[in-house]
């Protein structure tokens, strides 16, 4: 069944208009960090999200960093040194996410405290967040990510943050176009961001966006992202700045992609639904969402193997081992089977509290306990929610150019792992 052409997890889907706007930047010689493309993608982002201001930046990570800086200065006053606006402060963060969500807290010398995941959406657990405020009542900032394009329990999280006078940085990098109760993700935070990284649902090859209703915050981000240059005819700098502005060339790619967002979402949803139908009868479930409250963008289709159907699996820092058992499988076995046939899948994001760099940081579960007891999956072992989903879950090939017959073969490969 070896696929002649690689079946990707999620590769860019280009349409031709991207080249038109990139060529326009080239022909008009607007190749740097100003130009019509940048202005237009900021306008389009505001129009889609429903916010007043958008600032186009070099990456979603850059937007998260400047959001963390803005939040720190709003909460604790302007940093007088280069040490960081969050210096010495704890910040509650989603645990099961890519590390770009939480690294900006370290950039600003803050300390991330990781909040466990809940099973309903695979996002931050409101019960664990409430418990965290009981343990650390002084915390005033929460960083929330929407995993794999699925909105979290936003109302509950916002209510808890309001109760404890905490601000929210909303990482909607993976969920552009997803809605919660009819409202776009990227509009729920005090500071919000989206990403245009190469594998996102809309891509610029790179790039990101800061989203806000505050003119003052937007102006600060624009200034900081262009090396904090003051309004002088020479180069005058009164505070630390960054080279974070999006280029007009990258913006041209994003501009050409924007009209296709809904089409991409429809394609991704069709892939999710085909997996859901095709895997019926197996002891698995797809990454969940609450259809009553939210409509994901279905960026990645993911699989969670039932506990009863998991063979023995253990992961080290860079390698994994498993023992095949009839009628059972594990993420490692499925990923190896896909790779053997030239198809790309990936493990679920490894929770931050299991990452070597963050193993000394606090981690809070709904019952107040911290730290997974094991990084292996052994039947009957005790795990926190995030570690459990990581142990039993994987991301399936979700490229929106994948033909239905190719997806049918992917499904057969997965079924074969249970034999």
Secondary structure, DSSP 8 states (H G I E B T S, - for coil): ---SS-B-SS-----SHHHHHHHHHHHHT--SS-SHHHHHHHHHHHHHHT-SEEEEESBHHHHHHHHHHHHHHHHH---SSTT-TTTT-EEEEESSS-THHHHHHHHTT-EEEEE-B-TTTSSB-HHHHHHHHHH-TT--EEEEE-GGG----HHHHHHHHHHTT-EEEEE-TT-TT-EETTEETTSSSSEEEEE-BTTSSS--BSBEEEEES-HHHHHHHHHHHBTTB-SSSS--BSS---B-B--HHHHHHHHHHHTTHHHHHHHHHHHHHHHHHHTTTSSEEE----TTTEE----S-EEEE-GGGB-EEEE-SS-EEEE--TT-B-HHHHHHHHHHTTB--EE----GGGSGGGTTS-EE-TTS--S-S-SEE-TT----HHHHHHHHEEE----TT--HHHHHHHHHHHHHHT-
